[in-house]
Amino acid sequence: MEIRRVTQRWELAAVHYLRVEVALSLGIPLDGEIDEKEGDRVDYLLITDGGRPLATGRLRHLDGQAKFERITVASTQQRQGHGSRLILALEDWAHELGYREAVITSKAEAEDFYLRLGYVRDGDVVHGGRFSLVRVSKALGTPAAPAA
C-alpha cells in the first residue's frame, strides 16, 4: 500500500476515477463533484495498492488553515482503515507545510468518524441541499520525533 502526494497526470486521473465512482454510487451529479477551478490552491493525496486506487483527499490551502475536502474511499474498500490513514497523512502533510489547524466540511453521518480522529464540531449541523453537513476542526500537533 502506498500513500502518494499527487504530482503526475495518471495519479490525478486515479483521484477523479475514485471521485466519479463514489459520486455515482451516492447519486451526486458529476458537475458538482469535479469542481476544481483554474487558480485553486489545492493538492491531492492518493492511497493505492498494487496500482489500484483505494482512497483520495484534497488539501485546499486557505489563509492559516488546511481544509481537507473530497475525502473519498472506493465503495468496495470502505471500513478497512483507508479513510483514517488518509486523514492522518493529510494532517502530517498540512503540518509539514506549516498549517496549525485543519478543517473539514462533511456529511453529518460521517461526524463520528472525524470525532474518533480527534476533531471537534464547529457549529450546528446544516440541513438542506442533498446532504446535511457538519464542519469539524482539529489543531495539528507537532510531528513525532524521528527514531534514533
SVG drawing of the C-alpha trace seen along z (x, -y; Angstrom):
<svg xmlns="http://www.w3.org/2000/svg" viewBox="-33 -34 53 39">
<polyline fill="none" stroke="black" stroke-width="0.4" points="0.0,0.0 1.3,-3.4 0.3,-6.9 1.1,-9.3 1.3,-13.0 -0.2,-13.5 2.2,-15.0 1.6,-13.0 -1.3,-13.1 -2.1,-9.4 -2.4,-9.9 -4.8,-12.8 -6.8,-10.6 -7.0,-8.0 -8.2,-10.7 -11.0,-11.6 -11.8,-7.9 -12.4,-7.4 -14.5,-10.6 -16.6,-9.7 -17.2,-6.1 -18.3,-7.2 -20.3,-10.2 -22.3,-7.9 -22.9,-5.5 -24.3,-8.3 -26.3,-9.9 -24.2,-13.1 -24.1,-14.9 -20.6,-15.0 -20.8,-18.7 -20.8,-19.4 -18.3,-16.7 -15.5,-17.6 -15.3,-21.3 -11.7,-22.4 -11.2,-25.8 -8.2,-27.4 -6.1,-29.1 -7.4,-26.9 -4.6,-26.3 -5.1,-22.5 -3.1,-19.3 -4.2,-15.7 -3.2,-12.5 -3.9,-9.1 -3.7,-5.7 -3.1,-2.9 -2.5,0.8 -0.7,2.5 -1.6,-0.5 -5.3,-0.2 -6.7,-3.5 -8.3,-3.0 -8.8,-6.5 -8.1,-10.1 -8.5,-13.5 -7.9,-17.1 -5.9,-19.6 -7.1,-23.2 -4.7,-25.9 -6.6,-28.7 -5.2,-31.6 -3.9,-29.9 -5.9,-26.7 -5.7,-23.5 -9.1,-22.4 -9.5,-18.7 -12.0,-18.1 -13.5,-15.4 -12.4,-12.7 -13.2,-9.6 -12.8,-5.8 -13.7,-3.4 -17.1,-1.9 -15.6,1.7 -12.8,0.5 -14.7,-1.2 -14.4,-0.3 -10.9,1.1 -9.0,-1.8 -8.2,-3.6 -10.1,-6.8 -8.2,-7.1 -4.9,-6.5 -5.8,-9.2 -6.8,-11.8 -3.7,-11.2 -1.5,-11.5 -3.3,-14.8 -2.7,-16.1 1.0,-15.2 1.4,-16.9 -0.5,-20.0 1.6,-20.3 4.8,-20.0 3.5,-22.9 3.2,-25.0 -0.6,-24.7 -1.6,-24.5 -5.3,-23.8 -7.3,-21.5 -11.0,-21.9 -13.4,-19.6 -16.9,-20.0 -18.5,-16.6 -21.8,-14.8 -23.2,-14.8 -23.4,-11.0 -19.5,-10.9 -19.2,-13.1 -18.4,-10.2 -15.6,-9.1 -13.9,-12.5 -14.6,-12.8 -12.7,-9.5 -9.7,-11.1 -9.7,-14.0 -11.8,-16.5 -14.4,-18.7 -17.6,-20.0 -17.6,-23.7 -21.2,-24.9 -24.5,-23.3 -25.4,-20.7 -26.5,-22.5 -29.6,-20.9 -30.5,-21.5 -29.3,-20.5 -28.5,-16.9 -26.9,-16.1 -26.9,-17.5 -23.4,-18.9 -21.2,-19.4 -17.9,-21.3 -15.2,-19.8 -11.7,-21.1 -8.6,-19.9 -5.4,-21.6 -2.4,-20.0 0.2,-18.8 3.9,-18.6 5.1,-15.5 6.7,-12.6 10.4,-12.8 12.4,-10.8 13.6,-7.4 17.2,-7.3"/>
</svg>
